[in-house]
Amino acid sequence: MKNRQPLFHVVKREHAGPGQQVLAYVAAVALALAVGAVLLKVQGVEPLTFYRQMLTMGIPGSRYPWRAVENFIRLFVPLLITSMALALAFKMRFWNIGGEGQFIMGAFWAGFAAMKLGDSLPQPAMVLVMALCGALGGGLYGVFVAALKVRFGTNETLLTLMLNYVALYFLQFFAETKTDWNFFLDPASARPKFAKFPESAQMMTVPAGPLNLNLSLVAAIAICVILYIYLNYTKRGYEIAVVGDSPNTARYAGMKVGRIVIRTIFLSAALIGLAGAFHVSSAGILSASPTNDVGWTGIVVAWLAKLNTAGIVAASLLITVLQFGCQAASATYPSIDANFANLLQGVILFIVLAADFFTRFRLVRTRKEGAK
């Protein structure tokens, strides 16, 4: 029986320059917005008006525009730090899918410090202690998986995924269990309800006109700069790249691969826990679902940016504008659900995926045998 030949086969293109890739991504985002425009039109919404409100986040014409900027920063900072931290693990080919759980544990232990220490510390010291507790809580939660992988060769994707739900139900236990020992809850409330943090445990801000600039934004920018230097100009950053490319080559070069994996994953998870600490400190209260899905969205951001630091900043801005802007725009259009941002984000991801494929490969029609 004659073997059937496929109609097309994939051929690798010559290396596409950065400019071509950027143009492909811009075109992909534009096409995704065009698809979104069709969906909006079907629902009777003028796409240009909706997109203008989305991209400006409802700031023009708003009575209190600075509040929109403050809320935008609260969404942007956790996503940016989480995306950077996940990219750190992904560079080493360690598939950390546990951002949600590490974020929750960071938020929980930061909240623990806030409720236990109360007003016993001044605000700068209290915020610093919360940040350290959050980073340690997230870091230990992640390094547990790294240690199992190094020692027993376990699958980190499966373990980090399952631990997300362990962390979620752990937090929900404290959110729903009203007893005398549960100091997280408001004793004055008849139903289980998290108590607000003391004022000293709330994130510091700097007045900039009517805007109160959240200092977590400054910390997030500093983290991006430090990680860029760490990955590109230090020996440990070089070790991460070598282990990611080939663990056997790293061992042959005398590198202690297990130690590098544990060190790097602790750093990655600690940064995600730090993002959780920043989030609850900025909010001034714990919640049963504090993540806003940054653990999942951060994977999308890191992938879209190809683990590039500048690209992660740009992609984080784009995704946050989509999420926050859609919420603001949907308030004007009752027929549009605020989750339209998730739909648009998914369309962008799939179209960018196609653009990335066609910048690196091309489809060639298979010649039939005997054809000239």
Secondary structure by P-SEA (a helix, b strand, c coil): cbbbbbcbbbbbcccccaaaaaaaaaaaaaaaaaaaaaaaaaacccaaaaaaaaaaccccccccaaaaaaaaaaaaaaaaaaaaaaaaaaaacccccaaaaaaaaaaaaaaaaaaaacccccaaaaaaaaaaaaaaaaaaaaaaaaaaaaaccccaaaaaaaaaaaaaaaaaaaaccccccccccccccccbbbbbccccccbbbbbcccccccaaaaaaaaaaaaaaaaacccaaaaaaaaaaacaaaaaaaccaaaaaaaaaaaaaaaaaaaaaaaaaaaacccccccccaaaaaaaaaaaaacccaaaaaaaaaaaaaaaaaaaaaaaaccccccaaaaaaaaaaaaaaaaaaaaacbbbbcccccccc
